[in-house]
Amino acid sequence: MKTFLTEIKTSVLITLVFAVLLCGAYPLAVWAGAQLLFPAKANGSLVTEADGTVRGSALLAQSFTTDKYFQPRASAAGTGYDASSSGGTNLGPTSQKLNDSIKAAVAAYRTANGLAADAPVPADAVTSSGSGLDPQISVANAGLQAARVAKARNVPVEKVQELVAAHTAGRDLGIFGEAGVNVLMLNVALDQQYPVKK
Amino acid sequence: MNNPNAWFQFALYVGALLLVTKPLGLYLMQVLDPRGRTWLDAVVRPVERLTYRLCGINPEQEQGWIGYTFALLAFSLVGLLFTYVILRYQDHLPLNPQGLPGLTPHLAFNTAASFTTNTNWQSYTGEATMSYFSQMVALAIHNFTSAATGIAIAAALVRGIARQSAQTIGNFWTDTVRVTYYLLVPVCFVFALFLVSQGIIQNFKPYTVAKTYEPYTISVPKLDDKGNAVTTSVPKTDEKGQPVMDAAGKPVMVDQPVMVDQKVDTQTIVQGPVASQIAIKMLGTNGGGYVNANAAHPFENPTPLSNFFQILSIFAIPSALTYYLGRMVKNQRHGWAVWGAMFAMFVAGVLVAWEAEASGNPIHQKLGVAAADGNMEGKEVRFGIFNSALFATITTDASCGAVNAMHDSFTPLGGLVPLFNIETGEVIFGGVGAGLYGMLIFVVLAVFIAGLMVGRTPEYLGKKIQAYDVKLVILVLMVLAATILGFTALASVSPWGLAGLNNSGPHGFSEMLYAFSSAVGNNGSAFAGLTANEPHWDTTLGIAMLVGRFLMIVPIMALAGNLAGKKLIPASAGTFKVEGFTFIVLLIGTVVLIGALTFLPALAMGPVVEHYLMGAGTLF
């Protein structure tokens, strides 16, 4: 028992030392390095306007629902695209609820993009992402939405396709992960280059 | 699986893992020797000495197994209380720009137990619950110390195997301090900066409110002045939409919340010191996310490249520890044999999970989802099918528990792999330290079984394995299995157990089985639809985590002490060789058979039956 009490004393002391070093000095050192070397990324890759208004983060999806914008993947974060409550639906493969929502999403996607009633729909277009904030859609999904966006903006579809290609990120170093299109950045570019006349 | 690029990524991963194993193993030799020398000595040595002086530690004084265990338990107990108190009173502490309240007692207990035991099960939503101070101090301290403790225990056990007629197995304080200072902190510092370069945030600013491009309207429950939901009485309807009548023929009335429209034109973006925490979360196989979506969140895992290094960092130390084992017992082929058994089971898991997820869900494919895309529910586009299946396998082979895709939405077989990985005891590389000491339990058992088969007294590296040793091994295996299955059975027949479920049918059972497997295995990943922030779940899971950690560690320390005291007997022609192909097969057989025999009935009621129901198109 005496040994145990001595060890308790050592434990308290070392916990305090660790708290200072591992919970104080270490994150502060990383913070200093991060702010010095990669300030934009360390602060959330924010998308800001000339007057400083923050419009979102290049890494986080936000809601777009109208035809003139490319639409992100469905989101189960909070009430949708809530960047302070990330998460997926967590519905399993035999869930009736998931089945119903995918069925509705498939029908809506086909109607919105003028697809045939039996055309296969890209999986990412009708499922919710893991984080609810997935900034990307697949290249196939963007390709199918291009005609709709072009029509709503009254520009040739080739112009929109060019912009999609410019905002497509390939695999990292050509090897890692999968290619994808950043929806927010693409939509911002669309508004800049082909604004909708009011 | 007909994706050549994915095979190439897999090959690169294996190559990178092999590449770090030996150098890191040799580095561990120096770190786990109080007189070891490293190239960081000039900077770190003074801090190390100062720590010993401030805490009154004599680094040269070795401890017996009881002393070592006492130190370890005292340290864990103090850490548990430290975290509990901070979490309860975070509203009175600094660095809380969002003004988040203190945690409830059951959630604070669950979380403190969770981080102390290297589990990092999270019953809460990180970004909406934890202040920066709680994240950085209360939680991150355990990310370092629980990892260091795990490595220390593995080192103590290896010393017990390597030494003969010895009374001591090392000094707990020296091991913990040296692992933290020479290994974890330096690697994490570099790793964290790399993660920032990929897009992970590191700041102390309050959450940013962004003005979004397309405002939209949502329907939310109307609240009165006190914040309670306003309800209205409406006739109850049955499944066909017909009003339900009572015996007197009057419509049955039920309360329904009143919904009002709310315009959403902003997005609140999470900020905070994330990168520093993610680095140690992965390297220390902790797995507790800063935000709820964990490594699926773009702020925790922004690119496929950050993903690659995160999964490499999970296996780096566990893999290197097998090399350390080989060096210490002066039988490198034994170290590689243990590595080989782990590696074979790892590859098998990846292939099954990958195939299942790539094949996708036939029910959804009938609705029109492109079959070639696989199961994308709960997955991120940048990772795709392969990297999600790979991550899920690695995080559960090890006791990491971070997730880059939602396991709850995996196909039944895709979800079976993580679940079974955890139920093997997480010995497929495993947690830092925990994987090796867990696997050595199976090594002793395998040697014992081989001894029975040939009718000789079993020997392990020149030490006789006797009744006492085998009893300790069986104790560990029994306690873990009984805790997982016992608690799952209890939850299955309790109203509170069923109330937490997000899915019905066999998938609901899988959610409960996964929760207790994850807690006892100190993994921390989840079928995350389960709502566990409730007194019963929080408490039972908290107990399960403590049992899974400490009732495993104490018998293992006793085993280490007992092995250290034994004499070496010279090898003879009849000695069973703990290297080469035969041994690898025997070891894999032992792990898989024990896991399968114990958990097959439970797995059959969850993912296995769900697999066939999915094929038949049954929905719940």
Interface residues (C-beta under 8 A of the other chain):
Chain A: T3 F4 E7 I8 K9 T10 S11 V12 L13 I14 T15 V17 F18 A19 L21 L22 C23 Y26 P27 A29 V30 W31 G33 A34 Q35 L37 F38 K41 A42 N43 G44 S45 L46 V47 T53 V54 R55 G56 S57 L59 L60 Q62 S63 F64 T65 T66 Y69 R73 A77 T79 G80 Y81 D82 A83 S84 S85 S86 G87 G88 T89 N90 L91 G92 P93 T94 S95 Q96 L98 N99 I102 K103 V106 R110 D118 A119 P120 V121 P122 A123 D124 V126 T127 S128 S129 G130 S131 G132 L133 D134 P135 Q136 I137 S138 A140 A169 R171 D172 L173 I175 F176 G177 E178 G180 L184 N187 V188 D191
Chain B: N5 F8 Q9 L12 V47 T51 L54 C55 G56 I57 G67 F70 A71 L73 A74 F75 L77 V78 G79 F82 T125 E127 A128 M136 V137 A140 I141 F144 T145 W173 T176 V177 T180 V185 C188 F189 A192 L193 V196 S197 Q198 G199 I200 I201 Q202 N203 F204 K205 Y207 T208 V209 A210 K211 T212 Y213 E214 Y216 I218 V220 V264 Q267 T268 I269 V270 Q271 P273 A275 S276 Q277 A279 V291 N292 A293 A296 H297 P298 F299 P302 T303 P304 L305 N307 F308 G360 N361 I363 H364 L367 G368 V369 A370 A371 D373 G374 N375 M376 E377 G378 K379 E380 V381 R382 F383 G384 N387 S388 V403 N404 A405 M406 D408 S409 F410 T411 P412 G415 N502 N503 S504 G505 P506 H507 S510 F527 A528 G529 E610 L613 M614 T618 L619 F620
